[in-house]
Amino acid sequence: MPQANRRLGSLKLSLNLRTTGNNGSPYTITQNYFVQNHGRCG
């Protein structure tokens, strides 16, 4: 499912761009976002 993967990648990218600068760690911000919305699944 390359289209779904591309969509998820662009979603994460836009999320990172939107939140980068709060603590300088977009990966952590993205991880926290998914933990808050989907629980601890990986």
N, C-alpha and C positions, 0 to 999 in steps of 0.2 A: 504494500500500500504506500507507494512513494508520495502520492498526493497528500495523504493524511500526515505522513511524517514531515513533509515540507510545511504543512499548515501548523503543526505543533512547533516546529522549529521557529517559524516566523512569529508565533505567539510568544514563545520564550524570549526571542530577540527583542520584540517590542516591549515586553515586560521589563527586560533588563535595561533597555534604553530609557524607559519611563522612570525606573527607580534607581538607576545608577547615580551615585553621588551622596546618598543618605549615609552610607557607611563605607563606600568604596568597595563593596563586595557583592556584585550582582548575582553571583552563583548562590551565595547564602540567602539573599533576598528571594530568589526564585525558589530555593528549597523551602524556605519558610512559607512562601505563598502556597506551594503544593501541599505542605503539611497541614496548613490551616484549612484548605479546601477539600483535601482528599484523605486526610488522616496520615498515619505513618506507614506508607506503603513504599518502602525503598528510600 
